[in-house]
């Protein structure tokens, strides 16, 4: 039997081939353990570390996002409160200004009414005074003609005073 020739039976063992295969396998295993296996383990460790770092970064980013969201919600709530306060203050200021304007208008209207009443009273007194003066002048002229003589200043003043007193009594 030749060791390099295959036998006819599948159960025949060729020890030379078996030994060579075992030696080659062990050499390959030793070479792989020496040169390839450390690189594979290093690559797997690096990948594992990268995954852990990515997970840690994702957790940190999630926590930062939560903090930013909480801060945003707090600022939004604060802004809403501040806006509400500003609106309420603006309404209050507008109401106060409107009330003040209304009060000023009422006061000015009352002052205008008083001024108008004073002007009317003054005009009335001036008109009465003018009417009295005109009436006294007419009375003096008529009296002069009737009496046929000139009336002196004392007579004229007496007539004016009497006429004024009578007109005042009549107008009341």
N, CA, C and O of each residue as an XYZ file, in Angstrom:
688
protein
N       0.796     -1.144      0.000
C       0.000      0.000      0.000
C       0.866      1.246      0.000
O       1.814      1.364      0.777
N       0.540      2.134     -0.849
C       1.298      3.341     -1.012
C       0.629      4.433     -0.185
O      -0.592      4.583     -0.223
N       1.428      5.198      0.564
C       0.823      6.186      1.432
C       0.264      7.374      0.664
O      -0.585      8.091      1.192
N       0.717      7.606     -0.574
C       0.239      8.771     -1.327
C      -0.922      8.450     -2.232
O      -1.467      9.344     -2.878
N      -1.303      7.220     -2.291
C      -2.399      6.798     -3.147
C      -3.584      6.534     -2.260
O      -3.479      5.948     -1.182
N      -4.702      6.982     -2.747
C      -5.927      6.803     -1.981
C      -6.349      5.356     -2.032
O      -6.226      4.706     -3.070
N      -6.832      4.859     -0.956
C      -7.285      3.482     -0.910
C      -8.709      3.405     -1.380
O      -9.379      4.417     -1.587
N      -9.134      2.244     -1.534
C     -10.471      2.036     -2.053
C     -11.529      2.168     -0.982
O     -12.687      2.413     -1.321
N     -11.212      2.025      0.256
C     -12.202      2.054      1.306
C     -12.198      3.410      1.985
O     -11.137      3.984      2.232
N     -13.357      3.913      2.280
C     -13.406      5.192      2.956
C     -12.916      5.101      4.393
O     -12.663      6.134      5.015
N     -12.780      3.950      4.916
C     -12.362      3.806      6.310
C     -10.874      3.570      6.454
O     -10.380      3.414      7.571
N     -10.173      3.541      5.386
C      -8.728      3.374      5.457
C      -8.133      4.714      5.880
O      -8.509      5.761      5.353
N      -7.216      4.678      6.820
C      -6.618      5.892      7.334
C      -5.205      5.978      6.800
O      -4.427      5.027      6.871
N      -4.894      7.150      6.260
C      -3.552      7.390      5.781
C      -2.904      8.278      6.831
O      -3.266      9.447      6.967
N      -1.970      7.744      7.556
C      -1.391      8.433      8.695
C      -0.477      9.574      8.282
O      -0.364     10.564      9.004
N       0.154      9.457      7.172
C       1.035     10.513      6.720
C       0.205     11.766      6.408
O       0.573     12.865      6.822
N      -0.881     11.615      5.702
C      -1.766     12.727      5.364
C      -2.383     13.302      6.634
O      -2.487     14.519      6.787
N      -2.784     12.436      7.528
C      -3.376     12.868      8.779
C      -2.359     13.652      9.600
O      -2.702     14.708     10.132
N      -1.174     13.198      9.716
C      -0.138     13.868     10.498
C       0.221     15.204      9.877
O       0.368     16.208     10.574
N       0.360     15.206      8.563
C       0.689     16.448      7.873
C      -0.430     17.468      8.079
O      -0.154     18.639      8.339
N      -1.629     17.057      7.969
C      -2.781     17.957      8.148
C      -2.806     18.520      9.556
O      -3.091     19.701      9.754
N      -2.506     17.670     10.540
C      -2.503     18.125     11.935
C      -1.377     19.129     12.151
O      -1.581     20.151     12.806
N      -0.188     18.851     11.609
C       0.949     19.748     11.771
C       0.639     21.089     11.090
O       0.876     22.143     11.679
N       0.120     21.062      9.873
C      -0.215     22.293      9.163
C      -1.287     23.079      9.938
O      -1.202     24.302     10.051
N      -2.281     22.378     10.463
C      -3.332     23.035     11.237
C      -2.744     23.694     12.469
O      -3.071     24.843     12.765
N      -1.878     22.988     13.200
C      -1.276     23.533     14.416
C      -0.399     24.733     14.062
O      -0.426     25.743     14.765
N       0.382     24.636     12.973
C       1.209     25.762     12.540
C       0.315     26.968     12.176
O       0.587     28.101     12.571
N      -0.732     26.697     11.431
C      -1.662     27.783     11.064
C      -2.278     28.388     12.327
O      -2.394     29.608     12.440
N      -2.673     27.531     13.277
C      -3.283     28.008     14.516
C      -2.282     28.847     15.300
O      -2.650     29.898     15.824
N      -1.036     28.417     15.395
C      -0.028     29.169     16.124
C       0.249     30.504     15.429
O       0.337     31.536     16.095
N       0.385     30.497     14.113
C       0.618     31.729     13.372
C      -0.587     32.680     13.502
O      -0.431     33.887     13.685
N      -1.761     32.110     13.404
C      -2.974     32.928     13.541
C      -3.054     33.521     14.946
O      -3.402     34.691     15.105
N      -2.728     32.708     15.987
C      -2.764     33.208     17.363
C      -1.695     34.277     17.588
O      -1.897     35.203     18.373
N      -0.559     34.149     16.901
C       0.530     35.093     17.080
C       0.289     36.394     16.315
O       0.535     37.476     16.848
N      -0.189     36.303     15.066
C      -0.264     37.502     14.227
C      -1.687     38.006     13.944
O      -1.907     39.216     13.885
N      -2.623     37.123     13.774
C      -3.967     37.534     13.358
C      -4.880     37.759     14.567
O      -5.598     38.756     14.636
N      -4.844     36.842     15.494
C      -5.762     36.906     16.630
C      -5.636     38.214     17.415
O      -6.675     38.780     17.754
N      -4.453     38.737     17.731
C      -4.377     40.010     18.455
C      -5.034     41.164     17.691
O      -5.688     42.022     18.285
N      -4.847     41.171     16.344
C      -5.489     42.227     15.550
C      -7.011     42.090     15.584
O      -7.726     43.090     15.660
N      -7.499     40.862     15.529
C      -8.952     40.643     15.614
C      -9.486     41.081     16.978
O     -10.501     41.771     17.071
N      -8.777     40.664     18.040
C      -9.212     41.055     19.386
C      -9.147     42.574     19.564
O     -10.052     43.175     20.144
N      -8.067     43.192     19.059
C      -7.941     44.647     19.156
C      -9.087     45.323     18.391
O      -9.684     46.276     18.893
N      -9.393     44.848     17.201
C     -10.497     45.411     16.414
C     -11.829     45.247     17.135
O     -12.646     46.168     17.152
N     -12.048     44.082     17.727
C     -13.297     43.856     18.480
C     -13.352     44.745     19.718
O     -14.397     45.310     20.041
N     -12.203     44.865     20.417
C     -12.171     45.745     21.599
C     -12.406     47.197     21.201
O     -13.142     47.925     21.868
N     -11.767     47.612     20.094
C     -11.980     48.988     19.622
C     -13.441     49.226     19.258
O     -14.019     50.265     19.575
N     -14.018     48.244     18.589
C     -15.435     48.353     18.204
C     -16.314     48.413     19.447
O     -17.248     49.212     19.524
N     -16.003     47.553     20.425
C     -16.762     47.537     21.673
C     -16.635     48.890     22.380
O     -17.632     49.431     22.860
N     -15.428     49.435     22.446
C     -15.204     50.715     23.094
C     -15.922     51.834     22.351
O     -16.504     52.723     22.973
N     -15.881     51.792     21.026
C     -16.573     52.806     20.221
C     -18.075     52.752     20.472
O     -18.729     53.785     20.610
N     -18.611     51.542     20.528
C     -20.050     51.402     20.810
C     -20.383     51.941     22.198
O     -21.394     52.619     22.380
N     -19.525     51.637     23.182
C     -19.758     52.144     24.540
C     -19.669     53.683     24.551
O     -20.499     54.347     25.172
N     -18.668     54.239     23.868
C     -18.530     55.692     23.806
C     -19.732     56.332     23.113
O     -20.235     57.370     23.543
N     -20.178     55.693     22.037
C     -21.358     56.216     21.324
C     -22.595     56.174     22.211
O     -23.392     57.112     22.220
N     -22.751     55.088     22.953
C     -23.895     54.991     23.876
C     -23.789     56.044     24.974
O     -24.783     56.679     25.328
N     -22.574     56.229     25.516
C     -22.394     57.260     26.542
C     -22.676     58.653     25.974
O     -23.317     59.479     26.623
N     -22.189     58.903     24.754
C     -22.435     60.202     24.117
C     -23.926     60.392     23.863
O     -24.458     61.486     24.054
N     -24.598     59.328     23.432
C     -26.042     59.417     23.197
C     -26.784     59.687     24.499
O     -27.719     60.488     24.525
N     -26.370     59.018     25.592
C     -26.993     59.275     26.890
C     -26.751     60.713     27.339
O     -27.656     61.374     27.848
N     -25.526     61.189     27.146
C     -25.204     62.558     27.525
C     -25.990     63.554     26.679
O     -26.491     64.556     27.189
N     -26.094     63.269     25.382
C     -26.866     64.152     24.498
C     -28.338     64.147     24.886
O     -29.001     65.183     24.843
N     -28.848     62.975     25.267
C     -30.244     62.884     25.694
C     -30.457     63.687     26.971
O     -31.465     64.381     27.104
N     -29.516     63.601     27.911
C     -29.624     64.366     29.151
C     -29.534     65.871     28.864
O     -30.272     66.668     29.444
N     -28.624     66.243     27.966
C     -28.529     67.658     27.598
C     -29.800     68.134     26.915
O     -30.255     69.252     27.154
N     -30.374     67.290     26.066
C     -31.624     67.650     25.388
C     -32.752     67.807     26.407
O     -33.573     68.719     26.308
N     -32.777     66.892     27.399
C     -33.791     67.010     28.450
C     -33.607     68.313     29.218
O     -34.576     69.021     29.492
N     -32.358     68.627     29.566
C     -32.082     69.862     30.311
C     -32.444     71.079     29.467
O     -33.037     72.035     29.968
N     -32.084     71.040     28.180
C     -32.410     72.165     27.300
C     -33.918     72.305     27.153
O     -34.437     73.422     27.147
N     -34.628     71.188     27.036
C     -36.080     71.233     26.924
C     -36.700     71.800     28.202
O     -37.618     72.618     28.145
N     -36.192     71.361     29.353
C     -36.717     71.883     30.619
C     -36.445     73.380     30.727
O     -37.310     74.138     31.166
N     -35.246     73.811     30.329
C     -34.905     75.227     30.374
C     -35.778     76.016     29.400
O     -36.253     77.103     29.728
N     -35.988     75.468     28.204
C     -36.843     76.118     27.206
C     -38.266     76.250     27.734
O     -38.890     77.303     27.601
N     -38.774     75.180     28.332
C     -40.138     75.233     28.868
C     -40.233     76.245     30.005
O     -41.233     76.950     30.133
N     -39.181     76.314     30.836
C     -39.161     77.285     31.931
C     -39.143     78.700     31.377
O     -39.879     79.565     31.852
N     -38.299     78.940     30.367
C     -38.231     80.269     29.757
C     -39.536     80.615     29.060
O     -39.989     81.758     29.120
N     -40.143     79.635     28.400
C     -41.422     79.867     27.730
C     -42.498     80.218     28.751
O     -43.292     81.135     28.541
N     -42.515     79.483     29.849
C     -43.480     79.768     30.906
C     -43.229     81.160     31.486
O     -44.165     81.923     31.729
N     -41.968     81.474     31.701
C     -41.617     82.796     32.224
C     -42.021     83.884     31.238
O     -42.553     84.922     31.632
N     -41.767     83.639     29.952
C     -42.135     84.627     28.927
C     -43.650     84.800     28.861
O     -44.148     85.915     28.711
N     -44.375     83.698     28.974
C     -45.840     83.800     28.963
C     -46.336     84.594     30.165
O     -47.220     85.441     30.041
N     -45.756     84.311     31.326
C     -46.149     85.037     32.531
C     -45.828     86.516     32.391
O     -46.642     87.378     32.722
N     -44.622     86.796     31.892
C     -44.218     88.187     31.702
C     -45.113     88.885     30.681
O     -45.498     90.039     30.872
N     -45.444     88.184     29.596
C     -46.335     88.768     28.585
C     -47.714     89.039     29.184
O     -48.317     90.081     28.925
N     -48.204     88.102     29.979
C     -49.496     88.304     30.646
C     -49.455     89.501     31.578
O     -50.393     90.297     31.623
N     -48.362     89.622     32.322
C     -48.219     90.763     33.226
C     -48.140     92.069     32.439
O     -48.731     93.075     32.830
N     -47.402     92.042     31.325
C     -47.289     93.248     30.505
C     -48.648     93.639     29.926
O     -48.994     94.819     29.890
N     -49.413     92.653     29.475
C     -50.747     92.933     28.922
C     -51.650     93.490     30.009
O     -52.380     94.458     29.793
N     -51.591     92.861     31.192
C     -52.425     93.347     32.298
C     -52.021     94.766     32.686
O     -52.882     95.606     32.945
N     -50.712     95.037     32.727
C     -50.241     96.383     33.062
C     -50.667     97.374     31.985
O     -51.091     98.488     32.292
N     -50.553     96.964     30.718
C     -50.956     97.853     29.622
C     -52.448     98.163     29.716
O     -52.867     99.306     29.531
N     -53.243     97.136     30.004
C     -54.684     97.359     30.157
C     -54.960     98.307     31.323
O     -55.770     99.228     31.223
N     -54.258     98.052     32.437
C     -54.445     98.908     33.609
C     -54.015    100.336     33.303
O     -54.703    101.290     33.668
N     -52.866    100.481     32.627
C     -52.396    101.823     32.267
C     -53.377    102.506     31.319
O     -53.661    103.696     31.458
N     -53.892    101.740     30.353
C     -54.858    102.307     29.404
C     -56.134    102.729     30.132
O     -56.702    103.785     29.857
N     -56.570    101.884     31.064
C     -57.774    102.201     31.825
C     -57.544    103.451     32.677
O     -58.406    104.326     32.761
N     -56.364    103.521     33.309
C     -56.031    104.687     34.131
C     -55.951    105.941     33.270
O     -56.458    106.999     33.642
N     -55.303    105.805     32.106
C     -55.182    106.958     31.213
C     -56.555    107.403     30.717
O     -56.839    108.598     30.642
N     -57.405    106.430     30.380
C     -58.751    106.771     29.912
C     -59.544    107.455     31.024
O     -60.258    108.428     30.782
N     -59.410    106.937     32.239
C     -60.124    107.535     33.378
C     -59.595    108.945     33.644
O     -60.363    109.868     33.918
N     -58.285    109.095     33.560
C     -57.686    110.413     33.763
C     -58.129    111.380     32.672
O     -58.433    112.541     32.947
N     -58.165    110.897     31.437
C     -58.606    111.727     30.319
C     -60.066    112.125     30.495
O     -60.444    113.274     30.267
N     -60.879    111.154     30.904
C     -62.297    111.452     31.132
C     -62.454    112.477     32.258
O     -63.255    113.406     32.151
N     -61.696    112.306     33.324
C     -61.760    113.250     34.445
C     -61.329    114.645     33.993
O     -61.961    115.646     34.329
N     -60.229    114.686     33.216
C     -59.760    115.981     32.704
C     -60.803    116.619     31.795
O     -61.043    117.824     31.863
N     -61.424    115.802     30.941
C     -62.454    116.329     30.041
C     -63.644    116.866     30.820
O     -64.176    117.930     30.505
N     -64.059    116.118     31.844
C     -65.187    116.574     32.667
C     -64.821    117.881     33.367
O     -65.626    118.811     33.423
N     -63.594    117.944     33.903
C     -63.143    119.157     34.592
C     -63.061    120.331     33.616
O     -63.522    121.430     33.925
N     -62.477    120.101     32.443
C     -62.373    121.163     31.446
C     -63.751    121.612     30.978
O     -63.988    122.804     30.783
N     -64.670    120.646     30.797
C     -66.029    120.993     30.391
C     -66.701    121.854     31.458
O     -67.381    122.832     31.148
N     -66.496    121.468     32.730
C     -67.078    122.266     33.816
C     -66.465    123.664     33.831
O     -67.167    124.654     34.039
N     -65.148    123.738     33.609
C     -64.486    125.049     33.572
C     -65.014    125.874     32.402
O     -65.249    127.075     32.535
N     -65.202    125.212     31.241
C     -65.751    125.922     30.084
C     -67.162    126.415     30.364
O     -67.523    127.528     29.981
N     -67.966    125.583     31.035
C     -69.328    126.000     31.380
C     -69.295    127.205     32.304
O     -70.051    128.160     32.125
N     -68.396    127.151     33.313
C     -68.294    128.267     34.262
C     -67.822    129.520     33.535
O     -68.340    130.614     33.755
N     -66.813    129.341     32.650
C     -66.289    130.491     31.902
C     -67.376    131.061     31.000
O     -67.526    132.278     30.891
N     -68.147    130.161     30.344
C     -69.219    130.624     29.470
C     -70.291    131.341     30.284
O     -70.793    132.383     29.863
N     -70.644    130.793     31.446
C     -71.643    131.442     32.305
C     -71.136    132.798     32.763
O     -71.890    133.770     32.802
N     -69.836    132.863     33.114
C     -69.254    134.149     33.530
C     -69.266    135.147     32.382
O     -69.572    136.323     32.575
N     -68.928    134.665     31.172
C     -68.952    135.553     30.011
C     -70.371    136.042     29.738
O     -70.598    137.217     29.451
N     -71.329    135.099     29.838
C     -72.737    135.478     29.624
C     -73.157    136.508     30.662
O     -73.801    137.506     30.337
N     -72.786    136.257     31.914
C     -73.153    137.192     32.985
C     -72.480    138.549     32.772
O     -73.082    139.603     32.975
N     -71.224    138.488     32.362
C     -70.486    139.733     32.108
C     -71.113    140.485     30.933
O     -71.298    141.701     30.987
N     -71.438    139.738     29.862
C     -72.072    140.364     28.699
C     -73.434    140.929     29.080
O     -73.827    142.002     28.624
N     -74.149    140.185     29.927
C     -75.473    140.637     30.376
C     -75.331    141.938     31.174
O     -76.087    142.886     30.967
N     -74.357    141.972     32.083
C     -74.145    143.177     32.886
C     -73.719    144.339     31.993
O     -74.153    145.477     32.167
N     -72.836    144.007     31.011
C     -72.386    145.064     30.105
C     -73.564    145.586     29.289
O     -73.711    146.792     29.096
N     -74.415    144.650     28.803
C     -75.573    145.057     28.019
C     -76.528    145.887     28.871
O     -77.051    146.902     28.410
N     -76.756    145.459     30.107
C     -77.646    146.207     31.007
C     -77.048    147.569     31.299
O     -77.747    148.583     31.305
N     -75.752    147.579     31.541
C     -75.077    148.831     31.834
C     -75.167    149.770     30.640
O     -75.429    150.964     30.786
N     -74.944    149.199     29.441
C     -75.037    149.998     28.225
C     -76.476    150.475     28.022
O     -76.730    151.621     27.652
N     -77.413    149.548     28.278
C     -78.822    149.910     28.153
C     -79.178    151.013     29.137
O     -79.903    151.945     28.788
N     -78.681    150.916     30.353
C     -78.941    151.950     31.370
C     -78.349    153.286     30.944
O     -78.964    154.343     31.082
N     -77.116    153.195     30.414
C     -76.463    154.439     29.982
C     -77.257    155.064     28.844
O     -77.504    156.269     28.830
N     -77.653    154.226     27.892
C     -78.434    154.728     26.761
C     -79.780    155.264     27.239
O     -80.240    156.317     26.797
N     -80.404    154.515     28.154
C     -81.702    154.949     28.686
C     -81.555    156.274     29.438
O     -82.397    157.164     29.321
N     -80.480    156.389     30.204
C     -80.297    157.640     30.954
C     -80.018    158.799     30.020
O     -80.476    159.919     30.247
N     -79.255    158.519     28.954
C     -78.991    159.571     27.980
C     -80.292    160.006     27.323
O     -80.557    161.197     27.163
N     -81.114    159.003     26.941
C     -82.412    159.316     26.343
C     -83.309    160.047     27.347
O     -84.005    161.000     26.998
N     -83.278    159.589     28.585
C     -84.118    160.223     29.611
C     -83.699    161.664     29.836
O     -84.538    162.549     30.004
N     -82.383    161.891     29.836
C     -81.885    163.253     30.029
C     -82.293    164.122     28.849
O     -82.696    165.275     29.009
N     -82.178    163.534     27.647
C     -82.539    164.308     26.453
C     -84.024    164.639     26.476
O     -84.424    165.764     26.176
N     -84.832    163.658     26.831
C     -86.282    163.891     26.887
C     -86.611    164.893     27.987
O     -87.421    165.800     27.792
N     -85.984    164.725     29.128
C     -86.243    165.632     30.255
C     -85.808    167.047     29.897
O     -86.459    168.018     30.282
N     -84.716    167.164     29.164
C     -84.223    168.484     28.752
C     -85.234    169.144     27.859
O     -85.498    170.340     27.982
N     -85.788    168.389     26.981
C     -86.763    168.967     26.063
C     -88.044    169.314     26.813
O     -88.660    170.362     26.622
N     -88.404    168.369     27.679
C     -89.641    168.609     28.414
C     -89.472    169.813     29.324
O     -90.357    170.667     29.377
N     -88.430    169.898     29.995
C     -88.213    170.975     30.948
C     -87.734    172.235     30.239
O     -87.878    173.347     30.747
N     -87.188    172.046     29.109
C     -86.732    173.174     28.330
C     -85.473    173.784     28.889
O     -85.193    174.948     28.601
N     -84.781    173.138     29.591
C     -83.542    173.670     30.134
C     -82.474    172.583     30.165
O     -82.750    171.412     29.904
N     -81.298    172.976     30.475
C     -80.143    172.071     30.537
C     -80.095    171.476     31.938
O     -80.281    172.173     32.935
N     -79.833    170.133     31.990
C     -79.722    169.460     33.299
C     -78.239    169.404     33.639
O     -77.401    169.074     32.800
N     -77.946    169.725     34.854
C     -76.540    169.689     35.264
C     -76.122    168.261     35.630
O     -76.941    167.343     35.601
N     -74.863    168.083     35.967
C     -74.301    166.756     36.234
C     -74.929    166.104     37.450
O     -75.120    164.888     37.456
N     -75.247    166.848     38.448
C     -75.852    166.285     39.648
C     -77.245    165.786     39.342
O     -77.633    164.704     39.781
N     -77.996    166.564     38.595
C     -79.337    166.132     38.212
C     -79.259    164.867     37.353
O     -80.045    163.933     37.513
N     -78.314    164.868     36.462
C     -78.167    163.697     35.567
C     -77.823    162.462     36.378
O     -78.386    161.397     36.126
N     -76.930    162.563     37.331
C     -76.535    161.407     38.154
C     -77.709    160.928     38.969
O     -77.887    159.720     39.124
N     -78.502    161.807     39.486
C     -79.675    161.433     40.270
C     -80.655    160.677     39.385
O     -81.201    159.655     39.800
N     -80.883    161.165     38.173
C     -81.794    160.496     37.245
C     -81.261    159.111     36.862
O     -82.032    158.155     36.784
N     -79.969    158.997     36.626
C     -79.362    157.709     36.259
C     -79.524    156.724     37.391
O     -79.924    155.583     37.162
N     -79.227    157.132     38.589
C     -79.341    156.232     39.740
C     -80.777    155.772     39.940
O     -81.019    154.599     40.221
N     -81.719    156.674     39.798
C     -83.125    156.310     39.948
C     -83.546    155.347     38.846
O     -84.261    154.376     39.098
N     -83.100    155.621     37.628
C     -83.455    154.751     36.503
C     -82.855    153.364     36.694
O     -83.528    152.363     36.448
N     -81.627    153.293     37.121
C     -80.956    151.999     37.337
C     -81.654    151.210     38.423
O     -81.857    150.002     38.303
N     -82.017    151.909     39.483
C     -82.695    151.240     40.577
C     -84.032    150.678     40.107
O     -84.410    149.563     40.467
N     -84.729    151.450     39.316
C     -86.035    150.994     38.823
C     -85.874    149.827     37.846
O     -86.638    148.864     37.911
N     -84.885    149.898     36.935
C     -84.658    148.806     35.983
C     -84.197    147.534     36.681
O     -84.592    146.434     36.295
N     -83.386    147.676     37.675
C     -82.912    146.516     38.433
C     -84.065    145.847     39.144
O     -84.162    144.620     39.176
N     -84.941    146.660     39.716
C     -86.124    146.131     40.399
C     -87.022    145.425     39.413
O     -87.585    144.381     39.741
N     -87.176    145.962     38.207
C     -88.060    145.365     37.190
C     -87.450    144.078     36.659
O     -88.171    143.106     36.437
N     -86.152    144.050     36.453
C     -85.521    142.869     35.839
C     -85.467    141.677     36.799
O     -85.323    140.536     36.362
N     -85.580    141.935     38.084
C     -85.546    140.843     39.046
C     -86.884    140.224     39.082
O     -87.103    139.270     39.829
